[in-house]
Amino acid sequence: MRSGIYSEKSWDNETKKLNQLTKDKLFGELEFQKIAMDNQSVELLLSTTTADCGMINDTLTLSAILLADFDQDCIAELLIKGDRRNVSQKCYLGTGNILGESSTIVLKKSGADENMSVMATLK
């Protein structure tokens, strides 16, 4: 919770805010305010809100876990972990915790000219 205080009402409000940005959308349909990358992960900023304590960023982080040939077709697949969390430099309550949206997926590419597709989703 952005406020750090859980109640049924605050949970419902938070869920509505999160769903407005992502519900029923494919990854390519999402709008990101900022994209930051390093060697192992990509951090995608979905939205920024202002609270009494400061700015809170709703972020989606995708991390490469393993590159391996899972289906033994001589083409390596990519295992990726993704999670969504609120991040803030000043609002400590309710930030940094995963917002119930975490997935691990295996991405597959059948050939050099093919698009990537989801081979498996692990919860």
Solvent accessible surface area in square Angstrom, and as a share of the most:
residue,aa,sasa,rsa
1,M,22,0.10
2,R,31,0.11
3,S,67,0.44
4,G,31,0.30
5,I,121,0.61
6,Y,137,0.52
7,S,50,0.32
8,E,126,0.56
9,K,152,0.64
10,S,27,0.18
11,W,119,0.42
12,D,72,0.37
13,N,68,0.35
14,E,10,0.04
15,T,49,0.29
16,K,129,0.55
17,K,96,0.41
18,L,12,0.06
19,N,54,0.28
20,Q,141,0.63
21,L,58,0.29
22,T,29,0.17
23,K,124,0.52
24,D,137,0.71
25,K,94,0.40
26,L,134,0.66
27,F,110,0.46
28,G,76,0.73
29,E,98,0.44
30,L,25,0.12
31,E,151,0.68
32,F,53,0.22
33,Q,115,0.51
34,K,129,0.55
35,I,93,0.47
36,A,47,0.37
37,M,147,0.66
38,D,98,0.51
39,N,160,0.82
40,Q,134,0.59
41,S,28,0.18
42,V,44,0.25
43,E,76,0.34
44,L,6,0.03
45,L,26,0.13
46,L,7,0.04
47,S,16,0.10
48,T,45,0.26
49,T,48,0.28
50,T,108,0.63
51,A,39,0.30
52,D,161,0.84
53,C,64,0.39
54,G,17,0.17
55,M,106,0.47
56,I,0,0.00
57,N,46,0.24
58,D,0,0.00
59,T,4,0.02
60,L,30,0.15
61,T,28,0.16
62,L,47,0.23
63,S,31,0.20
64,A,54,0.41
65,I,96,0.49
66,L,89,0.44
67,L,123,0.61
68,A,32,0.25
69,D,53,0.28
70,F,84,0.35
71,D,56,0.29
72,Q,157,0.70
73,D,57,0.30
74,C,129,0.77
75,I,62,0.31
76,A,49,0.38
77,E,1,0.00
78,L,47,0.24
79,L,27,0.13
80,I,21,0.11
81,K,76,0.32
82,G,10,0.10
83,D,15,0.08
84,R,3,0.01
85,R,66,0.24
86,N,0,0.00
87,V,46,0.27
88,S,17,0.11
89,Q,150,0.67
90,K,141,0.60
91,C,2,0.01
92,Y,169,0.64
93,L,124,0.62
94,G,15,0.14
95,T,26,0.15
96,G,36,0.35
97,N,68,0.35
98,I,76,0.39
99,L,16,0.08
100,G,70,0.67
101,E,70,0.31
102,S,42,0.27
103,S,39,0.25
104,T,34,0.19
105,I,42,0.21
106,V,10,0.05
107,L,31,0.15
108,K,41,0.17
109,K,71,0.30
110,S,70,0.45
111,G,25,0.24
112,A,96,0.75
113,D,143,0.74
114,E,92,0.41
115,N,138,0.71
116,M,100,0.44
117,S,62,0.40
118,V,88,0.51
119,M,76,0.34
120,A,36,0.28
121,T,75,0.44
122,L,91,0.45
123,K,204,0.86
